[in-house]
Amino acid sequence: MLDPADWESFRAAAHRALDDAVDYLRDVRERPAWQPVPQSVKAELAEPLPADGAPFAAVYAQFARAILPYATGNIHPRFWGWVHGSGTPGGAVAELLAATMNANVGGRDHAAVYVERQVIAWFRELFGLPGADGGVLLTGTSAANLVALLAARTRALGSGVRKHGVYAGGERLRAYASSATHACVRKAFEMAGLGSDTLRVLPADAAHRLDLQLLRRTVESDINSGLRPFFVVANAGSVDAGAIDDLAAVAGIASAFDLWFHVDGAFGAAACLSPRLQPKFEGIERADSIAFDFHKWLHVPYDAGCVLIRDPEIERATFAGGGPYFRRMPRGTGAGEPWFADYGPDLSRGFRALKIWFTIKEHGASGLARAIQRNCDQARTLYDRLTADPDFEPLLEPELQIVCFRPRGGGLEPAQIDRLIDESVMSLQESGVAVISTTTIGGRRAMRLCITNHRTEDADLEEALGALRSIVRDGRDAPT
Amino acid sequence: MLDPADWESFRAAAHRALDDAVDYLRDVRERPAWQPVPQSVKAELAEPLPADGAPFAAVYAQFARAILPYATGNIHPRFWGWVHGSGTPGGAVAELLAATMNANVGGRDHAAVYVERQVIAWFRELFGLPGADGGVLLTGTSAANLVALLAARTRALGSGVRKHGVYAGGERLRAYASSATHACVRKAFEMAGLGSDTLRVLPADAAHRLDLQLLRRTVESDINSGLRPFFVVANAGSVDAGAIDDLAAVAGIASAFDLWFHVDGAFGAAACLSPRLQPKFEGIERADSIAFDFHKWLHVPYDAGCVLIRDPEIERATFAGGGPYFRRMPRGTGAGEPWFADYGPDLSRGFRALKIWFTIKEHGASGLARAIQRNCDQARTLYDRLTADPDFEPLLEPELQIVCFRPRGGGLEPAQIDRLIDESVMSLQESGVAVISTTTIGGRRAMRLCITNHRTEDADLEEALGALRSIVRDGRDAPT
């Protein structure tokens, strides 16, 4: 009833949309890295709920005019703001195919389930976790960190926590992470009812890494105070600086104190695909859980994250359940145990695995690793240049692909430089040349350039740095 | 670096994939409703992490051979198991376009943000919630119920719950739902650290609705015991039977006792689009929160759910936050406040809104309502037939689109009928004619036929019922 009355005219419209999509990706360099959404477009989109439909081609025409031009920008070769992946053409077509099959991967027996199992098995293999089972695809690392924490909560408090809540013993639990840890970890503690007070945020060292001495001392002190340390988060690529904690050392401390060892590898863990970079992550194979994204440095279209849990029993003990309408059957559509609904929060689940499967199959571990390595090389080159730059000073040696830097003082007060940073970053974005973002490094506001981008050529960095330099010099001449 | 070396050969391969996808949807009737995944396919998929890539066309060929034929089945006109949407061709192309733009709708200033805001505004308008702000798109109603509960937890315990956990006062909280409520509501209480003991599951009445007297009595009794009632869940379409609670009456009780009034409308709330069905949902406009899916009765491809929260302040007080890398800016890419990351669990978020926007625009409220009404009419017709059927007895009058029934006794013991149900449902699935599922109604195992399917013609139900009748008669002659 919602299918096209005329399949061939739908087909023609869909082919036009596909052609436009391919052109859009091919010609991305010809467009600005970002442009604001015009007021007229915002006004046009804000219409009442449409009573009647319109031909697909007409809806598409409005999309092509009003929505498509005003993208986030992250597919552009000179987008280096925050941590965004760039997507791939193959990944986009995979989304078409997943939506065509329209699989619900909450459970049941069909191919999508086996594709997701395989994707999970591949990354368990990559990180050195034993076996193929344990983990689930999710929207992203925010959800993955939450699922890992809930599994650790089960280990600490027993599966009775599901029935009784956190009241019996939860208040004594303590967890540990460095101050370089992403805010979504704190959010996970909030959502889980444990409260962010449970999470001790330890000042990171100068290289944005977990201070191991401080970790050990704090755990010991908490034990002496009658508290119960249960969870430690290590970063495999911190959000501001791309720092990688000493995972083997953290694993050792976790083991000594019986802590759940969680690795937040949102973007960084993907670098394990590179034999050159993999040694930086030694110890990841000892993790109890690993959270990471496919939509960042693996360039799978949004959204696609994953949690891997070493012990699938704990994961099932945390999430399995359901009603009589959800009964498993020995044969037929209702077979296919175990069901992914028992491995995470969602009972209905999309076929996220397909775009990941396509991406891994099309590019292989080696192709993805080459793109990652190039980004790291580009960051290193940029850092080296900035050390001798007249206008900018780098704030931190890049471990991976992030360079944080700041205009040199040159007579301006720190607060003036802060304003210069904000204004310059906004102006660069508005120019359409490039997108970078800001953060704070060692208490100082910083420009942050994160090259999670397979389209970035070395010349793109040259061009953007030139544009930024002009903007900063102009702003310096007219400080606000 | 991950873009095609030869765009035109990629384009050709993508067009072939699109043609196949259109054929696949057009010709869905020619395929079985479901078929098992062959062992050879499972074995083929279970390969080690590929070191090297392969041309997109080669990956696609493997997909077309090994994955595409073995779908969940829910796009088929005779799939009525569980509650699955059927998808649409337009929704599938919209996913291609969303993945092409590859927007991250966690925040920032770009068109995808305005599309999501508009989708939320449309459904606030439909349900009669005030204003346009409050709510977020999510994977599905499992996540939506959790977000609603966390917002209610904030109202009950204050936003200090984020820091201090649920310990100060959480143990005294009590929530209420009928036994017809979906298991994901219980799961939300588990995840939130409150524990499922917090949720009082009240036996539903014979029509699978919340017993209002019992609700009132239980709330009063809890108050008298020093407990603190804070949350009530009403079903707008219960999972087993499609029952709709008396929403206006529940709203009244919620108001009298200062409970957060949450509506779980996973599939049923969509029926509000139909002027004929809308009166059944009177009172939904008084909800503090509504959880529902687009991937069920609105046929948006998986996954796409939504929570609407009456008071956006409480939602932000529950979820807003972030680090210095997440700072909002007055202009440029980092503008666009409020950011959706402050409205829910995820900081990175896909462009789910686009496939919803396309679906609403292409079919309009009226087109979607017609498909919903037809399903309800079909369920009613089937129910009427079964009341006089020699082989089957219906167990419950359908409120919406679900018919639960059971083979008539005819000399078999109840346990034999239970086994006959299981065997017959599995055999029907294996025959490829149709997919239905099972549940328990009033303590009795039931066949459950849920017509959340815009492709179902009346003749499909005839055909499936005939096939099921033969299977049941054969099984009856040879009981296991």
Chai-1 contact restraints between the chains, C-beta under 6 A:
chainA,res_idxA,chainB,res_idxB,connection_type,confidence,min_distance_angstrom,max_distance_angstrom,comment,restraint_id
A,M1,B,A371,contact,1.0,0.0,6.0,A-B,restraint_1
A,M1,B,H454,contact,1.0,0.0,6.0,A-B,restraint_2
A,L2,B,T88,contact,1.0,0.0,6.0,A-B,restraint_3
A,L2,B,H299,contact,1.0,0.0,6.0,A-B,restraint_4
A,L2,B,H363,contact,1.0,0.0,6.0,A-B,restraint_5
A,L2,B,A371,contact,1.0,0.0,6.0,A-B,restraint_6
A,L2,B,H454,contact,1.0,0.0,6.0,A-B,restraint_7
A,W7,B,R26,contact,1.0,0.0,6.0,A-B,restraint_8
A,F10,B,P89,contact,1.0,0.0,6.0,A-B,restraint_9
A,R11,B,V22,contact,1.0,0.0,6.0,A-B,restraint_10
A,A14,B,L18,contact,1.0,0.0,6.0,A-B,restraint_11
A,A14,B,V93,contact,1.0,0.0,6.0,A-B,restraint_12
A,A17,B,V93,contact,1.0,0.0,6.0,A-B,restraint_13
A,L18,B,A14,contact,1.0,0.0,6.0,A-B,restraint_14
A,L18,B,L18,contact,1.0,0.0,6.0,A-B,restraint_15
A,A21,B,T100,contact,1.0,0.0,6.0,A-B,restraint_16
A,V22,B,R11,contact,1.0,0.0,6.0,A-B,restraint_17
A,Y24,B,T100,contact,1.0,0.0,6.0,A-B,restraint_18
A,R26,B,W7,contact,1.0,0.0,6.0,A-B,restraint_19
A,W34,B,T333,contact,1.0,0.0,6.0,A-B,restraint_20
A,V37,B,A111,contact,1.0,0.0,6.0,A-B,restraint_21
A,K42,B,Y114,contact,1.0,0.0,6.0,A-B,restraint_22
A,L45,B,Y114,contact,1.0,0.0,6.0,A-B,restraint_23
A,L45,B,Q118,contact,1.0,0.0,6.0,A-B,restraint_24
A,L49,B,W122,contact,1.0,0.0,6.0,A-B,restraint_25
A,L49,B,E125,contact,1.0,0.0,6.0,A-B,restraint_26
A,L49,B,L126,contact,1.0,0.0,6.0,A-B,restraint_27
A,L49,B,A365,contact,1.0,0.0,6.0,A-B,restraint_28
A,P50,B,K361,contact,1.0,0.0,6.0,A-B,restraint_29
A,P50,B,G364,contact,1.0,0.0,6.0,A-B,restraint_30
A,A51,B,G364,contact,1.0,0.0,6.0,A-B,restraint_31
A,A51,B,A365,contact,1.0,0.0,6.0,A-B,restraint_32
A,A51,B,S366,contact,1.0,0.0,6.0,A-B,restraint_33
A,D52,B,G364,contact,1.0,0.0,6.0,A-B,restraint_34
A,D52,B,S366,contact,1.0,0.0,6.0,A-B,restraint_35
A,G53,B,E362,contact,1.0,0.0,6.0,A-B,restraint_36
A,G53,B,H363,contact,1.0,0.0,6.0,A-B,restraint_37
A,G53,B,G364,contact,1.0,0.0,6.0,A-B,restraint_38
A,G53,B,G367,contact,1.0,0.0,6.0,A-B,restraint_39
A,A54,B,K361,contact,1.0,0.0,6.0,A-B,restraint_40
A,F56,B,G90,contact,1.0,0.0,6.0,A-B,restraint_41
A,F56,B,E362,contact,1.0,0.0,6.0,A-B,restraint_42
A,V59,B,F358,contact,1.0,0.0,6.0,A-B,restraint_43
A,V59,B,K361,contact,1.0,0.0,6.0,A-B,restraint_44
A,V59,B,E362,contact,1.0,0.0,6.0,A-B,restraint_45
A,I67,B,A111,contact,1.0,0.0,6.0,A-B,restraint_46
A,Y70,B,H110,contact,1.0,0.0,6.0,A-B,restraint_47
A,Y70,B,A111,contact,1.0,0.0,6.0,A-B,restraint_48
A,A71,B,M101,contact,1.0,0.0,6.0,A-B,restraint_49
A,A71,B,A103,contact,1.0,0.0,6.0,A-B,restraint_50
A,A71,B,H110,contact,1.0,0.0,6.0,A-B,restraint_51
A,T72,B,A103,contact,1.0,0.0,6.0,A-B,restraint_52
A,T72,B,N104,contact,1.0,0.0,6.0,A-B,restraint_53
A,T72,B,H110,contact,1.0,0.0,6.0,A-B,restraint_54
A,I75,B,N102,contact,1.0,0.0,6.0,A-B,restraint_55
A,G81,B,T333,contact,1.0,0.0,6.0,A-B,restraint_56
A,H84,B,N104,contact,1.0,0.0,6.0,A-B,restraint_57
A,G87,B,N102,contact,1.0,0.0,6.0,A-B,restraint_58
A,T88,B,L2,contact,1.0,0.0,6.0,A-B,restraint_59
A,P89,B,F10,contact,1.0,0.0,6.0,A-B,restraint_60
A,G90,B,F56,contact,1.0,0.0,6.0,A-B,restraint_61
A,A92,B,L96,contact,1.0,0.0,6.0,A-B,restraint_62
A,A92,B,A99,contact,1.0,0.0,6.0,A-B,restraint_63
A,A92,B,T100,contact,1.0,0.0,6.0,A-B,restraint_64
A,V93,B,A14,contact,1.0,0.0,6.0,A-B,restraint_65
A,V93,B,A17,contact,1.0,0.0,6.0,A-B,restraint_66
A,E95,B,E95,contact,1.0,0.0,6.0,A-B,restraint_67
A,E95,B,L96,contact,1.0,0.0,6.0,A-B,restraint_68
A,E95,B,A99,contact,1.0,0.0,6.0,A-B,restraint_69
A,L96,B,A92,contact,1.0,0.0,6.0,A-B,restraint_70
A,L96,B,E95,contact,1.0,0.0,6.0,A-B,restraint_71
A,L96,B,L96,contact,1.0,0.0,6.0,A-B,restraint_72
A,A99,B,A92,contact,1.0,0.0,6.0,A-B,restraint_73
A,A99,B,E95,contact,1.0,0.0,6.0,A-B,restraint_74
A,A99,B,P301,contact,1.0,0.0,6.0,A-B,restraint_75
A,T100,B,A21,contact,1.0,0.0,6.0,A-B,restraint_76
A,T100,B,Y24,contact,1.0,0.0,6.0,A-B,restraint_77
A,T100,B,A92,contact,1.0,0.0,6.0,A-B,restraint_78
A,M101,B,A71,contact,1.0,0.0,6.0,A-B,restraint_79
A,N102,B,I75,contact,1.0,0.0,6.0,A-B,restraint_80
A,N102,B,G87,contact,1.0,0.0,6.0,A-B,restraint_81
A,N102,B,P301,contact,1.0,0.0,6.0,A-B,restraint_82
A,N102,B,Y302,contact,1.0,0.0,6.0,A-B,restraint_83
A,A103,B,A71,contact,1.0,0.0,6.0,A-B,restraint_84
A,A103,B,T72,contact,1.0,0.0,6.0,A-B,restraint_85
A,N104,B,T72,contact,1.0,0.0,6.0,A-B,restraint_86
A,N104,B,H84,contact,1.0,0.0,6.0,A-B,restraint_87
A,N104,B,Y302,contact,1.0,0.0,6.0,A-B,restraint_88
A,H110,B,Y70,contact,1.0,0.0,6.0,A-B,restraint_89
A,H110,B,A71,contact,1.0,0.0,6.0,A-B,restraint_90
A,H110,B,T72,contact,1.0,0.0,6.0,A-B,restraint_91
A,A111,B,V37,contact,1.0,0.0,6.0,A-B,restraint_92
A,A111,B,I67,contact,1.0,0.0,6.0,A-B,restraint_93
A,A111,B,Y70,contact,1.0,0.0,6.0,A-B,restraint_94
A,Y114,B,K42,contact,1.0,0.0,6.0,A-B,restraint_95
A,Y114,B,L45,contact,1.0,0.0,6.0,A-B,restraint_96
A,Q118,B,L45,contact,1.0,0.0,6.0,A-B,restraint_97
A,W122,B,L49,contact,1.0,0.0,6.0,A-B,restraint_98
A,E125,B,L49,contact,1.0,0.0,6.0,A-B,restraint_99
A,L126,B,L49,contact,1.0,0.0,6.0,A-B,restraint_100
A,T139,B,D346,contact,1.0,0.0,6.0,A-B,restraint_101
A,G140,B,D346,contact,1.0,0.0,6.0,A-B,restraint_102
A,G140,B,S348,contact,1.0,0.0,6.0,A-B,restraint_103
A,S142,B,P345,contact,1.0,0.0,6.0,A-B,restraint_104
A,S142,B,D346,contact,1.0,0.0,6.0,A-B,restraint_105
A,S142,B,L347,contact,1.0,0.0,6.0,A-B,restraint_106
A,R162,B,E190,contact,1.0,0.0,6.0,A-B,restraint_107
A,K163,B,G195,contact,1.0,0.0,6.0,A-B,restraint_108
A,K163,B,S196,contact,1.0,0.0,6.0,A-B,restraint_109
A,K163,B,D197,contact,1.0,0.0,6.0,A-B,restraint_110
A,H164,B,G195,contact,1.0,0.0,6.0,A-B,restraint_111
A,H164,B,D197,contact,1.0,0.0,6.0,A-B,restraint_112
A,G165,B,G193,contact,1.0,0.0,6.0,A-B,restraint_113
A,G165,B,L194,contact,1.0,0.0,6.0,A-B,restraint_114
A,G165,B,G195,contact,1.0,0.0,6.0,A-B,restraint_115
A,V166,B,G193,contact,1.0,0.0,6.0,A-B,restraint_116
A,Y167,B,E171,contact,1.0,0.0,6.0,A-B,restraint_117
A,E171,B,Y167,contact,1.0,0.0,6.0,A-B,restraint_118
A,A183,B,G321,contact,1.0,0.0,6.0,A-B,restraint_119
A,A183,B,G322,contact,1.0,0.0,6.0,A-B,restraint_120
A,A183,B,G323,contact,1.0,0.0,6.0,A-B,restraint_121
A,C184,B,L347,contact,1.0,0.0,6.0,A-B,restraint_122
A,E190,B,R162,contact,1.0,0.0,6.0,A-B,restraint_123
A,A192,B,G193,contact,1.0,0.0,6.0,A-B,restraint_124
A,G193,B,G165,contact,1.0,0.0,6.0,A-B,restraint_125
A,G193,B,V166,contact,1.0,0.0,6.0,A-B,restraint_126
A,G193,B,A192,contact,1.0,0.0,6.0,A-B,restraint_127
A,G193,B,G193,contact,1.0,0.0,6.0,A-B,restraint_128
A,L194,B,G165,contact,1.0,0.0,6.0,A-B,restraint_129
A,G195,B,K163,contact,1.0,0.0,6.0,A-B,restraint_130
A,G195,B,H164,contact,1.0,0.0,6.0,A-B,restraint_131
A,G195,B,G165,contact,1.0,0.0,6.0,A-B,restraint_132
A,S196,B,K163,contact,1.0,0.0,6.0,A-B,restraint_133
A,D197,B,K163,contact,1.0,0.0,6.0,A-B,restraint_134
A,D197,B,H164,contact,1.0,0.0,6.0,A-B,restraint_135
A,V239,B,Y325,contact,1.0,0.0,6.0,A-B,restraint_136
A,D240,B,Y325,contact,1.0,0.0,6.0,A-B,restraint_137
A,H299,B,L2,contact,1.0,0.0,6.0,A-B,restraint_138
A,P301,B,A99,contact,1.0,0.0,6.0,A-B,restraint_139
A,P301,B,N102,contact,1.0,0.0,6.0,A-B,restraint_140
A,Y302,B,N102,contact,1.0,0.0,6.0,A-B,restraint_141
A,Y302,B,N104,contact,1.0,0.0,6.0,A-B,restraint_142
A,Y302,B,G350,contact,1.0,0.0,6.0,A-B,restraint_143
A,D303,B,G350,contact,1.0,0.0,6.0,A-B,restraint_144
A,G321,B,A183,contact,1.0,0.0,6.0,A-B,restraint_145
A,G322,B,A183,contact,1.0,0.0,6.0,A-B,restraint_146
A,G323,B,A183,contact,1.0,0.0,6.0,A-B,restraint_147
A,P324,B,T439,contact,1.0,0.0,6.0,A-B,restraint_148
A,P324,B,T440,contact,1.0,0.0,6.0,A-B,restraint_149
A,Y325,B,V239,contact,1.0,0.0,6.0,A-B,restraint_150
A,Y325,B,D240,contact,1.0,0.0,6.0,A-B,restraint_151
A,Y325,B,T439,contact,1.0,0.0,6.0,A-B,restraint_152
A,M329,B,M426,contact,1.0,0.0,6.0,A-B,restraint_153
A,R331,B,M426,contact,1.0,0.0,6.0,A-B,restraint_154
A,G332,B,M426,contact,1.0,0.0,6.0,A-B,restraint_155
A,G332,B,Q429,contact,1.0,0.0,6.0,A-B,restraint_156
A,G332,B,E430,contact,1.0,0.0,6.0,A-B,restraint_157
A,T333,B,W34,contact,1.0,0.0,6.0,A-B,restraint_158
A,T333,B,G81,contact,1.0,0.0,6.0,A-B,restraint_159
A,T333,B,Q429,contact,1.0,0.0,6.0,A-B,restraint_160
A,T333,B,V435,contact,1.0,0.0,6.0,A-B,restraint_161
A,P345,B,S142,contact,1.0,0.0,6.0,A-B,restraint_162
A,D346,B,T139,contact,1.0,0.0,6.0,A-B,restraint_163
A,D346,B,G140,contact,1.0,0.0,6.0,A-B,restraint_164
A,D346,B,S142,contact,1.0,0.0,6.0,A-B,restraint_165
A,L347,B,S142,contact,1.0,0.0,6.0,A-B,restraint_166
A,L347,B,C184,contact,1.0,0.0,6.0,A-B,restraint_167
A,S348,B,G140,contact,1.0,0.0,6.0,A-B,restraint_168
A,G350,B,Y302,contact,1.0,0.0,6.0,A-B,restraint_169
A,G350,B,D303,contact,1.0,0.0,6.0,A-B,restraint_170
A,F358,B,V59,contact,1.0,0.0,6.0,A-B,restraint_171
A,K361,B,P50,contact,1.0,0.0,6.0,A-B,restraint_172
A,K361,B,A54,contact,1.0,0.0,6.0,A-B,restraint_173
A,K361,B,V59,contact,1.0,0.0,6.0,A-B,restraint_174
A,E362,B,G53,contact,1.0,0.0,6.0,A-B,restraint_175
A,E362,B,F56,contact,1.0,0.0,6.0,A-B,restraint_176
A,E362,B,V59,contact,1.0,0.0,6.0,A-B,restraint_177
A,H363,B,L2,contact,1.0,0.0,6.0,A-B,restraint_178
A,H363,B,G53,contact,1.0,0.0,6.0,A-B,restraint_179
A,G364,B,P50,contact,1.0,0.0,6.0,A-B,restraint_180
A,G364,B,A51,contact,1.0,0.0,6.0,A-B,restraint_181
A,G364,B,D52,contact,1.0,0.0,6.0,A-B,restraint_182
A,G364,B,G53,contact,1.0,0.0,6.0,A-B,restraint_183
A,A365,B,L49,contact,1.0,0.0,6.0,A-B,restraint_184
A,A365,B,A51,contact,1.0,0.0,6.0,A-B,restraint_185
A,S366,B,A51,contact,1.0,0.0,6.0,A-B,restraint_186
A,S366,B,D52,contact,1.0,0.0,6.0,A-B,restraint_187
A,G367,B,G53,contact,1.0,0.0,6.0,A-B,restraint_188
A,A371,B,M1,contact,1.0,0.0,6.0,A-B,restraint_189
A,A371,B,L2,contact,1.0,0.0,6.0,A-B,restraint_190
A,M426,B,M329,contact,1.0,0.0,6.0,A-B,restraint_191
A,M426,B,R331,contact,1.0,0.0,6.0,A-B,restraint_192
A,M426,B,G332,contact,1.0,0.0,6.0,A-B,restraint_193
A,Q429,B,G332,contact,1.0,0.0,6.0,A-B,restraint_194
A,Q429,B,T333,contact,1.0,0.0,6.0,A-B,restraint_195
A,E430,B,G332,contact,1.0,0.0,6.0,A-B,restraint_196
A,V435,B,T333,contact,1.0,0.0,6.0,A-B,restraint_197
A,T439,B,P324,contact,1.0,0.0,6.0,A-B,restraint_198
A,T439,B,Y325,contact,1.0,0.0,6.0,A-B,restraint_199
A,T440,B,P324,contact,1.0,0.0,6.0,A-B,restraint_200
A,H454,B,M1,contact,1.0,0.0,6.0,A-B,restraint_201
A,H454,B,L2,contact,1.0,0.0,6.0,A-B,restraint_202
